[in-house]
Amino acid sequence: MDDRTPLSSLDEWEDDLKRRYPEPDSESESGAALAQKKKPAEFRNYRAEARASVKEFYRLNHRHQTLDFVRQKRAEYLPLAKRTMGIWEALEFLNTLVDDSDPDTDFSQIEHCLQTAEAIRRDGHPRWFILTGLLHDLGKILCLFGEPQWAVVGDTFPVGCAYSQKIVFAEFFADNPDAGVPEYQTATGIYGARCGLANVLMSWGHDEYLYHVAKDYLPEEGLYMIRYHSCYPIHREREYGHLMNEHDEKMFRWVRKFSPYDLYTKSHERPDVAALRPYYEDLAAEFFPDQVRW
């Protein structure tokens, strides 16, 4: 396997998420409740049945996502000096991320983004919520800047403190150099109890990157959705509460509200990109300038 691209496509990670967190049977049974109800044997079955490519992806992710790596990537990307482009231009740029082995190649990246946004729109949510659904995965353009898959997607988690055993394939952290640093392996690590997630460094990926691109433009609720939508150890497994403050707990209600749209809105119905484009360009212009730094 190629260390940069163990997955056949980024969709393989998302498909695996849906296998790990199946869609609730009813609106009253949330994904978080389902996760809590899972029996240990079911988790073992998931692990045994996971594809070799998915296991290799998590092995690389857990090995390389160190505190130093995160700090290096923040220093490289957070000046937002890679490109300048508008929101729809960024969607078209993401659309160039194509993998011939992707089983969903008949659907473009833009179409997948529109499926999420349209599902949110149909349910009558605020305009900022709809826009968040459209652009929440735009950080995946990190792949187009040369980043390996394990530094773009995957479940995110705090670095610089002890790893939760509820992180998928947590045993792979044994190969992470930070596992040998005692300061990083206490519950709070380099942080303080209830310090707030704004003061906690998360593993690097498309969530954190896009948060910094969008942080001056979207409401805080949408920014939490973007920044933590892949943080399944927190919003599905209810871990790391000792690092969260009351404000985080309030905002994570929005992250959990967003998660079903993130996971379960892909369908076989193709959105009409040309017809929808004017609506979403107007929506983006309501919140973002014509040109945005990336």
N, C-alpha and C positions, 0 to 999 in steps of 0.2 A: 504493500500500500504506500501511496505517496503521503509523506508526513504533512504536506500542505493541504491535500484534498482527499482525506480518507473517505468522505461521504461522496456518493454519486452526485448529489446536489444538496443545496441548503434545505430543500424541502424534505430530505430524508430525516433531518433532525426534527422538523416540525411534525412529520408523520409519526415519528417515534414518540413524541410528546403526547399525541392523541391516543397512542396505545397505552402509555403510562397513565394518562388522565382521561379516561373515556368520557364522552359527552353524557351529562346527566340524563336520566330517563324522563325527568319532569323539571319544570321551572322551579319547583320547591326544593329540589335536591341539588344543591350547589356542588361545583367541582371540589371545593374544599371539604365538604361533608363526605363526598365519595372518597377522597384521599384518606380522611380519618377512618373510614370504615374498612379500608383495604386490610386484609389479613396478611400476616407475615408470609404465608405460603404464596399469596398472589404476587408479592414483591419478588419472591424468589423465582417464580415462574417468569416474571418480566425479565429478570436478569438472565435467566437461562435461555430465553427465547430472543433476546436482543441480537440484532445483526452484528456480525464481526466488525463491519465498518463503523457502526455506532459505538461499540465498545472501544475501538481504536481511537475514534474521535475524542471520547471522554478521557481516555488514557493520556492523550496529548494535551488536552485542555487542562487536566488536573496536574500534569507534570510541569507545564510551562507558565501557568498563571500565577506567578510569584508577585510579591509586593514590589520588588524592583522592576519587574516587567510592566506592571500597571503604571508605576511612576514614569517609566520611560515612554510608554505610549501616550500618556497624558501630556508629557512635555512635547512629544512630536505632533500630536493632533489638536490639542486644545487651543493653540494660537489660531486655529481655523484659517490656515493659509494655503490649503491644498487647491481649492477652486472657489470661484464665485459664480453662482447660478441661482435662478429662480426655482420655486418649488416644482412646477411642472417640468422644467428642464432637468431637475434632479431625478424626477420620476423616469424621464426618458433615458437618462444616464444609467439608472438602475436597470432599466429594461435591456441594456446591453449585456447584463450578466446572464448569460445563457450557457446551459450545459447540455450537450447532445444526449447524455444519458438520463436526463431528467424525464421521468414518466409523464410530467405535466407540461411538456414543451409546447403543446397547442395553446396553453394559456401564458400570456406574457406576465412579467412582473407587475406592470401597470394594472392589468386585469385583476390580479390577485389583490392588489391594494384597493381597487375599486370595489371588489366584492365585500371586503371588510367595511369600508366606509358606507356602502349602500345598505348593508345590514343594520348599521347603527342609525342611519338616516331613516330607514323604514320604521324603526322603533321609537322615533320621535325625540331623540336626544338633542341636546344643544349643538349649535353649529361648531363650537370649538371641539366638541367630542367627535363629531363627524370628521373634522379635519385631522384630528389626532389619529383616527382610524386609517385615514388615507396615507399618512406619512410615517406611521410608527416604525416601519421597517426600512425607511430610507437610509438608515445607518449602515445597511448591508453594502453600501457602496465602498465600504472599507475593503471588500474583496477586490474591487476595481483599482484600489490604491496599492494592491499587492499583499494584503494581509492574508495569512492562512485561515482556513475555516475555523479552527479552534480559537482564533482571536477575533472572530466576528459574531458567531452564534454559539449556542449552548446555554445551559442554565447558569445564571450569574450568582455570585456569592461574595460575601465580604472577604477581603484578604487582610493579613496582618493580625488575625485572631484564629482561634481554634475552628477547624472545619466541622460542620454539623455532619453527623452520621446519616442524616436524611438526605444529603446531597446524593444524587444518582452516582453510583459507582464510587462511593467515597473512599474505598480502599486504594484507589489509584493515587490519592494524595500522599501515600507513603513515599512516592518517588519525587515529590515536590521538595526542592531545597528548603523551603520555609518550614517544612515539617520538623527539621532538625534545629530550629531556632526557638529555644524555650520561651522567649518573650512573645513570640507570635502564637504560641499554642496554649494560652490561657483563654478562658471564655471571652474576656474583653480585649485581650491582646494589647495592642498599642493605643486602644481607645479607653474611654471611661464608661461606666455603667449608665445606660439610658442617655447616652451622649447625643443621639439623633443621627439618622442615616446620612444627613447632609455632611456629617463629619467622618463618615466611614468610606474607605476606598473599596469599590467593588471591582470584581474581575473585569477585564477589558473586553468590550465588544460593541455591537451596534447600538445597544440601549444607551450606554454611557456617552458614546460619541454623539448620537443624535440629540440627547438631552442638552448638551452644550451648544449645539447648533441652534436649537429652538428656544433656549431658556429665556430669551428676552422678548418672546413673542406670544407664547401660549399661556393660558391660565395655569396656575399651579397644579390643579387636578390633572390636566392633560400632561403636564411635565412629569408627574409621578407615574402616570401610565406608561409613558415612553421610557423613563429611566429604569423602571422596575418590572416591566411586563415579562421579562425572562427570569426574574428572580423567584423561581418556583420554591426554593427552600423557605422563603418567607411567605409568599401569598398563597401557596398551596399547603406547605408542610408546617407552617406556623412556627418556624425556627427564628432565632436571633432576636426574640422579643426583648432580651436584656440590653440590646444596643438601640432599640427604638424608643422614641419619646412619644408623648401623647399626640403630638401633631402628626407624626408618622402613622400612628394607628388610625387616625381620622382619615388621612389621605389614602391609606391602603384600601379603604372601602371602594375607592374609585378604581384602583388597580384591579381589585377582584371583580368589579362590575365590567371592566374592559376585557378581562381574560377570555370569557367565552367567545367574544367577537374575534379575538386573536386566533383562537384554536379551531373554532367550529364553523366558520363562515365560508370556507371554500366549497364551491358547488360546481355542477356541470353546466350551470347557466352562465353563458358568456355575457359580460356587461358590454354595452355599446360605448366604446371609448370615445368616439367622435361626438356622440350625442351628449355624453356626460362631461366632456372636457370644459365647456364654458361655465357650467355650474361650479366645478371644482377650481377653476382658475379664479373665478370671482370670490369663492370662499377663501382661497389662499391669500388673495389680495386684501381681504378684510383683516388679516392678522400679520402677514409677512410683507416686507418690502419687495420690490421687483427683483432685487439681487440680494442673495444671502451668502454669507461666508461659510465655507465648508472646510 
